[in-house]
Amino acid sequence: MSESSAKAVGSSLRRMGVEVQGRVDEYLLRLDSALTRRGADAGKRREVGVSVRNQIMAKLSQRERASSAHGAAHLSAGDAEAVLAELGPPEKIAMETVTPPPVVARYTGPSKLSMTAVLGLVWALMFPVMLLLSRVTVEPKPGESPPWWLGVVQVVVVPMGWASIVATPVLGLLALDRIRKSNGRLYGLSLALFVALVFPLLALNALVFWLCWQLNQQLIDQASLPASVSTLINQILPTVICVLGDYFIAARAWMAVSEE
């Protein structure tokens, strides 16, 4: 309903009398409550309320013209009750206009841990394993062949370690989607969220530390900084930002994924 139409309806109700206006407002409030109980959103409630209000005003206007033709001064509360009775109870209108979402029965059988989340965790561990093994130096003696595990590290661990930066978040997102759609058959939502966020948060933290280090270096180049200020910019500030930022992101993400 446009603003001009709303003003016209309001002035029409005031012209018809306080009792009529009170009956209509009470009916519309009951209708809004009934729509809310059936899960209608604000837009749907507004749409149905405007439509019903227009119907009420049309019927009241007809009665007002008929009353004027018979010499009646204005409509009475009985006229309003008669019009509202023609429309029916607000609960009936809400039932006819809003279809509640289907209720899905909750699965009550045994649940299983999401293997996708477990696979993501195992793959994520390949990255620190790769970094640790890369620090191990192997110098075989002349005439001796390199140990067998060195080939495994070069062919398997190193590629999987670098691939985990991308593969782990993807597996975490897949696990989150499957757990949420499993209707209780799978569990491990917190593990899946950890797998999905661990590398993005590490990358974000690394960026924060790098920016703070660059800022500290720029300030040192421009003017000598006290050691306390340099420590604040170089260590304390990025640490506080990363801790608070990680907590905020993880908390918001958990609220989002844990909603039914």
Short mmCIF file of the C-alpha atoms (twelve columns), coordinates in Angstrom:
data_MODEL
# 
_entry.id   MODEL 
# 
loop_
_atom_site.group_PDB 
_atom_site.id 
_atom_site.type_symbol 
_atom_site.label_atom_id 
_atom_site.label_alt_id 
_atom_site.label_comp_id 
_atom_site.label_asym_id 
_atom_site.label_seq_id 
_atom_site.Cartn_x 
_atom_site.Cartn_y 
_atom_site.Cartn_z 
_atom_site.pdbx_PDB_model_num 
ATOM 1   C CA . MET A 1   0.000   0.000   0.000  1 
ATOM 2   C CA . SER A 2   1.338   3.435   -0.915 1 
ATOM 3   C CA . GLU A 3   1.630   6.218   1.631  1 
ATOM 4   C CA . SER A 4   -1.338  8.075   0.147  1 
ATOM 5   C CA . SER A 5   -3.491  4.950   0.272  1 
ATOM 6   C CA . ALA A 6   -2.524  4.325   3.876  1 
ATOM 7   C CA . LYS A 7   -3.502  7.879   4.808  1 
ATOM 8   C CA . ALA A 8   -6.805  7.463   2.977  1 
ATOM 9   C CA . VAL A 9   -7.592  4.275   4.875  1 
ATOM 10  C CA . GLY A 10  -6.695  5.906   8.178  1 
ATOM 11  C CA . SER A 11  -8.889  8.925   7.516  1 
ATOM 12  C CA . SER A 12  -11.760 6.659   6.445  1 
ATOM 13  C CA . LEU A 13  -11.546 4.715   9.694  1 
ATOM 14  C CA . ARG A 14  -11.503 7.894   11.752 1 
ATOM 15  C CA . ARG A 15  -14.559 9.129   9.871  1 
ATOM 16  C CA . MET A 16  -16.416 5.900   10.631 1 
ATOM 17  C CA . GLY A 17  -15.970 6.286   14.380 1 
ATOM 18  C CA . VAL A 18  -13.731 5.235   17.252 1 
ATOM 19  C CA . GLU A 19  -15.607 1.985   17.940 1 
ATOM 20  C CA . VAL A 20  -15.334 0.830   14.322 1 
ATOM 21  C CA . GLN A 21  -11.666 1.753   14.227 1 
ATOM 22  C CA . GLY A 22  -11.037 -0.154  17.463 1 
ATOM 23  C CA . ARG A 23  -12.741 -3.297  16.172 1 
ATOM 24  C CA . VAL A 24  -10.738 -3.213  12.938 1 
ATOM 25  C CA . ASP A 25  -7.422  -2.591  14.677 1 
ATOM 26  C CA . GLU A 26  -8.085  -5.428  17.140 1 
ATOM 27  C CA . TYR A 27  -8.927  -7.788  14.271 1 
ATOM 28  C CA . LEU A 28  -5.760  -6.861  12.362 1 
ATOM 29  C CA . LEU A 29  -3.612  -7.355  15.471 1 
ATOM 30  C CA . ARG A 30  -5.075  -10.833 15.953 1 
ATOM 31  C CA . LEU A 31  -4.393  -11.539 12.286 1 
ATOM 32  C CA . ASP A 32  -0.762  -10.429 12.616 1 
ATOM 33  C CA . SER A 33  -0.315  -12.658 15.681 1 
ATOM 34  C CA . ALA A 34  -1.839  -15.628 13.850 1 
ATOM 35  C CA . LEU A 35  0.469   -15.068 10.868 1 
ATOM 36  C CA . THR A 36  3.473   -14.851 13.192 1 
ATOM 37  C CA . ARG A 37  2.587   -18.154 14.850 1 
ATOM 38  C CA . ARG A 38  2.480   -19.813 11.427 1 
ATOM 39  C CA . GLY A 39  5.977   -18.581 10.611 1 
ATOM 40  C CA . ALA A 40  5.180   -15.728 8.206  1 
ATOM 41  C CA . ASP A 41  7.947   -13.165 7.796  1 
ATOM 42  C CA . ALA A 42  7.460   -9.402  8.084  1 
ATOM 43  C CA . GLY A 43  6.890   -8.930  4.356  1 
ATOM 44  C CA . LYS A 44  4.235   -11.626 4.180  1 
ATOM 45  C CA . ARG A 45  2.456   -10.288 7.284  1 
ATOM 46  C CA . ARG A 46  2.428   -6.794  5.811  1 
ATOM 47  C CA . GLU A 47  1.095   -8.058  2.477  1 
ATOM 48  C CA . VAL A 48  -1.731  -10.068 4.036  1 
ATOM 49  C CA . GLY A 49  -2.561  -7.288  6.516  1 
ATOM 50  C CA . VAL A 50  -2.867  -4.695  3.755  1 
ATOM 51  C CA . SER A 51  -5.047  -7.005  1.650  1 
ATOM 52  C CA . VAL A 52  -7.409  -7.800  4.533  1 
ATOM 53  C CA . ARG A 53  -7.551  -4.164  5.596  1 
ATOM 54  C CA . ASN A 54  -8.555  -3.149  2.079  1 
ATOM 55  C CA . GLN A 55  -11.299 -5.763  2.067  1 
ATOM 56  C CA . ILE A 56  -12.588 -4.507  5.407  1 
ATOM 57  C CA . MET A 57  -12.603 -0.907  4.200  1 
ATOM 58  C CA . ALA A 58  -14.440 -1.837  1.004  1 
ATOM 59  C CA . LYS A 59  -17.165 -3.631  2.958  1 
ATOM 60  C CA . LEU A 60  -17.419 -0.849  5.532  1 
ATOM 61  C CA . SER A 61  -17.699 1.749   2.770  1 
ATOM 62  C CA . GLN A 62  -20.573 -0.188  1.219  1 
ATOM 63  C CA . ARG A 63  -22.346 -0.317  4.583  1 
ATOM 64  C CA . GLU A 64  -21.655 3.376   5.152  1 
ATOM 65  C CA . ARG A 65  -23.271 4.300   1.837  1 
ATOM 66  C CA . ALA A 66  -26.240 2.044   2.583  1 
ATOM 67  C CA . SER A 67  -26.626 3.604   6.041  1 
ATOM 68  C CA . SER A 68  -26.463 7.104   4.599  1 
ATOM 69  C CA . ALA A 69  -29.197 6.222   2.130  1 
ATOM 70  C CA . HIS A 70  -31.409 5.194   5.063  1 
ATOM 71  C CA . GLY A 71  -30.615 8.322   7.068  1 
ATOM 72  C CA . ALA A 72  -28.113 6.792   9.539  1 
ATOM 73  C CA . ALA A 73  -25.429 9.193   10.777 1 
ATOM 74  C CA . HIS A 74  -22.483 6.819   10.890 1 
ATOM 75  C CA . LEU A 75  -21.536 3.173   11.245 1 
ATOM 76  C CA . SER A 76  -21.788 1.418   14.578 1 
ATOM 77  C CA . ALA A 77  -19.676 -1.233  16.252 1 
ATOM 78  C CA . GLY A 78  -22.278 -3.784  15.172 1 
ATOM 79  C CA . ASP A 79  -21.596 -2.965  11.534 1 
ATOM 80  C CA . ALA A 80  -17.899 -3.556  12.075 1 
ATOM 81  C CA . GLU A 81  -18.599 -6.870  13.821 1 
ATOM 82  C CA . ALA A 82  -20.801 -7.959  10.932 1 
ATOM 83  C CA . VAL A 83  -18.093 -7.163  8.361  1 
ATOM 84  C CA . LEU A 84  -15.427 -8.955  10.368 1 
ATOM 85  C CA . ALA A 85  -17.721 -11.967 10.773 1 
ATOM 86  C CA . GLU A 86  -18.065 -12.144 6.992  1 
ATOM 87  C CA . LEU A 87  -14.304 -12.347 6.641  1 
ATOM 88  C CA . GLY A 88  -14.023 -15.100 9.232  1 
ATOM 89  C CA . PRO A 89  -11.652 -15.594 12.168 1 
ATOM 90  C CA . PRO A 90  -8.101  -14.247 11.739 1 
ATOM 91  C CA . GLU A 91  -6.738  -17.739 12.391 1 
ATOM 92  C CA . LYS A 92  -8.635  -19.041 9.350  1 
ATOM 93  C CA . ILE A 93  -7.205  -16.324 7.108  1 
ATOM 94  C CA . ALA A 94  -3.691  -17.052 8.394  1 
ATOM 95  C CA . MET A 95  -4.184  -20.770 7.755  1 
ATOM 96  C CA . GLU A 96  -5.340  -20.136 4.190  1 
ATOM 97  C CA . THR A 97  -2.608  -17.671 3.262  1 
ATOM 98  C CA . VAL A 98  0.474   -19.152 4.954  1 
ATOM 99  C CA . THR A 99  1.640   -22.722 4.525  1 
ATOM 100 C CA . PRO A 100 3.970   -23.740 7.361  1 
ATOM 101 C CA . PRO A 101 7.259   -25.384 6.352  1 
ATOM 102 C CA . PRO A 102 7.210   -29.181 6.439  1 
ATOM 103 C CA . VAL A 103 8.404   -30.691 9.688  1 
ATOM 104 C CA . VAL A 104 11.301  -33.107 9.157  1 
ATOM 105 C CA . ALA A 105 11.472  -35.878 11.708 1 
ATOM 106 C CA . ARG A 106 14.734  -35.797 13.643 1 
ATOM 107 C CA . TYR A 107 16.920  -38.869 13.161 1 
ATOM 108 C CA . THR A 108 17.266  -40.716 16.480 1 
ATOM 109 C CA . GLY A 109 19.491  -43.632 15.454 1 
ATOM 110 C CA . PRO A 110 23.234  -43.997 15.988 1 
ATOM 111 C CA . SER A 111 25.401  -41.184 14.632 1 
ATOM 112 C CA . LYS A 112 28.772  -41.485 12.918 1 
ATOM 113 C CA . LEU A 113 31.737  -39.171 12.910 1 
ATOM 114 C CA . SER A 114 32.110  -37.397 9.583  1 
ATOM 115 C CA . MET A 115 34.931  -39.091 7.709  1 
ATOM 116 C CA . THR A 116 35.266  -36.034 5.482  1 
ATOM 117 C CA . ALA A 117 36.157  -33.930 8.534  1 
ATOM 118 C CA . VAL A 118 38.617  -36.603 9.728  1 
ATOM 119 C CA . LEU A 119 40.239  -36.731 6.291  1 
ATOM 120 C CA . GLY A 120 40.549  -32.946 6.328  1 
ATOM 121 C CA . LEU A 121 42.266  -33.046 9.729  1 
ATOM 122 C CA . VAL A 122 44.697  -35.736 8.609  1 
ATOM 123 C CA . TRP A 123 45.488  -33.817 5.448  1 
ATOM 124 C CA . ALA A 124 46.014  -30.622 7.455  1 
ATOM 125 C CA . LEU A 125 48.628  -32.428 9.572  1 
ATOM 126 C CA . MET A 126 50.625  -33.138 6.433  1 
ATOM 127 C CA . PHE A 127 51.689  -29.475 6.313  1 
ATOM 128 C CA . PRO A 128 53.532  -29.362 9.685  1 
ATOM 129 C CA . VAL A 129 54.924  -32.850 9.008  1 
ATOM 130 C CA . MET A 130 56.324  -31.573 5.715  1 
ATOM 131 C CA . LEU A 131 57.899  -28.568 7.458  1 
ATOM 132 C CA . LEU A 132 59.495  -30.775 10.115 1 
ATOM 133 C CA . LEU A 133 60.873  -33.263 7.611  1 
ATOM 134 C CA . SER A 134 62.217  -30.457 5.426  1 
ATOM 135 C CA . ARG A 135 64.522  -29.482 8.280  1 
ATOM 136 C CA . VAL A 136 66.035  -32.941 8.427  1 
ATOM 137 C CA . THR A 137 69.246  -33.145 6.412  1 
ATOM 138 C CA . VAL A 138 70.289  -36.495 4.987  1 
ATOM 139 C CA . GLU A 139 73.852  -36.913 3.757  1 
ATOM 140 C CA . PRO A 140 74.450  -40.531 2.712  1 
ATOM 141 C CA . LYS A 141 78.003  -41.789 2.774  1 
ATOM 142 C CA . PRO A 142 79.795  -42.380 -0.541 1 
ATOM 143 C CA . GLY A 143 78.506  -45.559 -2.136 1 
ATOM 144 C CA . GLU A 144 75.343  -45.645 -0.033 1 
ATOM 145 C CA . SER A 145 71.888  -44.969 -1.408 1 
ATOM 146 C CA . PRO A 146 69.554  -42.441 0.274  1 
ATOM 147 C CA . PRO A 147 67.147  -43.917 2.832  1 
ATOM 148 C CA . TRP A 148 63.829  -45.217 1.483  1 
ATOM 149 C CA . TRP A 149 61.741  -42.743 3.412  1 
ATOM 150 C CA . LEU A 150 63.392  -39.806 1.663  1 
ATOM 151 C CA . GLY A 151 61.705  -40.804 -1.589 1 
ATOM 152 C CA . VAL A 152 58.367  -41.054 0.193  1 
ATOM 153 C CA . VAL A 153 58.835  -37.555 1.583  1 
ATOM 154 C CA . GLN A 154 59.683  -36.110 -1.813 1 
ATOM 155 C CA . VAL A 155 56.965  -37.912 -3.758 1 
ATOM 156 C CA . VAL A 156 54.088  -38.037 -1.226 1 
ATOM 157 C CA . VAL A 157 54.565  -35.811 1.828  1 
ATOM 158 C CA . VAL A 158 55.803  -32.654 0.113  1 
ATOM 159 C CA . PRO A 159 53.041  -32.460 -2.571 1 
ATOM 160 C CA . MET A 160 50.329  -33.355 -0.066 1 
ATOM 161 C CA . GLY A 161 51.704  -30.851 2.418  1 
ATOM 162 C CA . TRP A 162 51.496  -27.962 -0.022 1 
ATOM 163 C CA . ALA A 163 48.139  -29.154 -1.384 1 
ATOM 164 C CA . SER A 164 46.703  -29.199 2.149  1 
ATOM 165 C CA . ILE A 165 46.579  -25.380 2.123  1 
ATOM 166 C CA . VAL A 166 43.734  -25.568 -0.404 1 
ATOM 167 C CA . ALA A 167 42.390  -29.093 0.095  1 
ATOM 168 C CA . THR A 168 41.853  -28.806 3.840  1 
ATOM 169 C CA . PRO A 169 39.409  -25.840 3.763  1 
ATOM 170 C CA . VAL A 170 37.523  -27.479 0.883  1 
ATOM 171 C CA . LEU A 171 37.140  -30.725 2.835  1 
ATOM 172 C CA . GLY A 172 36.046  -28.743 5.899  1 
ATOM 173 C CA . LEU A 173 33.326  -26.954 3.940  1 
ATOM 174 C CA . LEU A 174 32.143  -30.240 2.425  1 
ATOM 175 C CA . ALA A 175 32.013  -31.810 5.894  1 
ATOM 176 C CA . LEU A 176 30.032  -28.862 7.264  1 
ATOM 177 C CA . ASP A 177 27.492  -29.160 4.468  1 
ATOM 178 C CA . ARG A 178 27.106  -32.923 4.859  1 
ATOM 179 C CA . ILE A 179 26.776  -32.778 8.651  1 
ATOM 180 C CA . ARG A 180 24.150  -30.030 8.512  1 
ATOM 181 C CA . LYS A 181 22.133  -31.966 5.932  1 
ATOM 182 C CA . SER A 182 22.498  -35.365 7.617  1 
ATOM 183 C CA . ASN A 183 19.623  -34.735 10.068 1 
ATOM 184 C CA . GLY A 184 21.674  -36.061 12.978 1 
ATOM 185 C CA . ARG A 185 23.246  -39.039 11.207 1 
ATOM 186 C CA . LEU A 186 26.693  -37.409 11.238 1 
ATOM 187 C CA . TYR A 187 28.467  -35.469 13.965 1 
ATOM 188 C CA . GLY A 188 31.743  -33.581 14.166 1 
ATOM 189 C CA . LEU A 189 30.553  -30.069 13.357 1 
ATOM 190 C CA . SER A 190 33.229  -28.386 15.487 1 
ATOM 191 C CA . LEU A 191 35.949  -30.530 13.903 1 
ATOM 192 C CA . ALA A 192 34.709  -29.673 10.421 1 
ATOM 193 C CA . LEU A 193 34.662  -25.958 11.295 1 
ATOM 194 C CA . PHE A 194 38.227  -26.171 12.617 1 
ATOM 195 C CA . VAL A 195 39.366  -27.899 9.433  1 
ATOM 196 C CA . ALA A 196 37.641  -25.269 7.296  1 
ATOM 197 C CA . LEU A 197 39.122  -22.291 9.178  1 
ATOM 198 C CA . VAL A 198 42.599  -23.347 10.251 1 
ATOM 199 C CA . PHE A 199 44.536  -22.401 7.117  1 
ATOM 200 C CA . PRO A 200 42.519  -19.262 6.215  1 
ATOM 201 C CA . LEU A 201 43.037  -17.969 9.761  1 
ATOM 202 C CA . LEU A 202 46.746  -18.816 9.663  1 
ATOM 203 C CA . ALA A 203 47.078  -16.940 6.380  1 
ATOM 204 C CA . LEU A 204 45.170  -13.964 7.831  1 
ATOM 205 C CA . ASN A 205 47.366  -13.968 10.941 1 
ATOM 206 C CA . ALA A 206 50.510  -14.082 8.816  1 
ATOM 207 C CA . LEU A 207 49.244  -11.085 6.847  1 
ATOM 208 C CA . VAL A 208 48.585  -9.126  10.062 1 
ATOM 209 C CA . PHE A 209 52.089  -9.839  11.401 1 
ATOM 210 C CA . TRP A 210 53.656  -8.931  8.057  1 
ATOM 211 C CA . LEU A 211 51.804  -5.613  7.927  1 
ATOM 212 C CA . CYS A 212 52.835  -4.769  11.490 1 
ATOM 213 C CA . TRP A 213 56.454  -5.649  10.726 1 
ATOM 214 C CA . GLN A 214 56.373  -3.451  7.631  1 
ATOM 215 C CA . LEU A 215 54.881  -0.603  9.653  1 
ATOM 216 C CA . ASN A 216 57.551  -1.010  12.313 1 
ATOM 217 C CA . GLN A 217 60.296  -0.970  9.703  1 
ATOM 218 C CA . GLN A 218 58.871  2.151   8.052  1 
ATOM 219 C CA . LEU A 219 58.778  3.973   11.386 1 
ATOM 220 C CA . ILE A 220 62.343  2.901   12.165 1 
ATOM 221 C CA . ASP A 221 63.541  4.192   8.790  1 
ATOM 222 C CA . GLN A 222 61.811  7.538   9.290  1 
ATOM 223 C CA . ALA A 223 62.748  8.114   12.939 1 
ATOM 224 C CA . SER A 224 64.345  6.213   15.734 1 
ATOM 225 C CA . LEU A 225 61.787  4.348   17.815 1 
ATOM 226 C CA . PRO A 226 62.113  3.387   21.467 1 
ATOM 227 C CA . ALA A 227 62.536  -0.321  22.000 1 
ATOM 228 C CA . SER A 228 59.238  -0.506  23.884 1 
ATOM 229 C CA . VAL A 229 57.293  1.037   20.988 1 
ATOM 230 C CA . SER A 230 59.001  -1.238  18.488 1 
ATOM 231 C CA . THR A 231 58.108  -4.286  20.589 1 
ATOM 232 C CA . LEU A 232 54.516  -3.052  20.849 1 
ATOM 233 C CA . ILE A 233 54.155  -2.713  17.070 1 
ATOM 234 C CA . ASN A 234 56.204  -5.765  16.181 1 
ATOM 235 C CA . GLN A 235 54.843  -8.316  18.670 1 
ATOM 236 C CA . ILE A 236 52.114  -7.215  21.055 1 
ATOM 237 C CA . LEU A 237 49.837  -5.406  18.587 1 
ATOM 238 C CA . PRO A 238 49.673  -8.188  15.947 1 
ATOM 239 C CA . THR A 239 49.252  -10.827 18.644 1 
ATOM 240 C CA . VAL A 240 46.282  -9.028  20.186 1 
ATOM 241 C CA . ILE A 241 44.721  -8.402  16.763 1 
ATOM 242 C CA . CYS A 242 45.120  -12.053 15.745 1 
ATOM 243 C CA . VAL A 243 43.728  -13.460 19.006 1 
ATOM 244 C CA . LEU A 244 40.690  -11.193 19.037 1 
ATOM 245 C CA . GLY A 245 40.131  -11.516 15.295 1 
ATOM 246 C CA . ASP A 246 40.379  -15.314 15.325 1 
ATOM 247 C CA . TYR A 247 37.990  -15.521 18.260 1 
ATOM 248 C CA . PHE A 248 35.459  -13.213 16.600 1 
ATOM 249 C CA . ILE A 249 35.606  -15.031 13.251 1 
ATOM 250 C CA . ALA A 250 35.399  -18.483 14.859 1 
ATOM 251 C CA . ALA A 251 32.510  -17.444 17.118 1 
ATOM 252 C CA . ARG A 252 30.531  -15.916 14.258 1 
ATOM 253 C CA . ALA A 253 31.206  -18.934 12.058 1 
ATOM 254 C CA . TRP A 254 30.096  -21.324 14.812 1 
ATOM 255 C CA . MET A 255 26.866  -19.376 15.326 1 
ATOM 256 C CA . ALA A 256 26.209  -19.567 11.596 1 
ATOM 257 C CA . VAL A 257 26.888  -23.295 11.121 1 
ATOM 258 C CA . SER A 258 25.270  -24.479 14.354 1 
ATOM 259 C CA . GLU A 259 21.867  -22.954 13.564 1 
ATOM 260 C CA . GLU A 260 19.185  -25.566 12.953 1 
# 
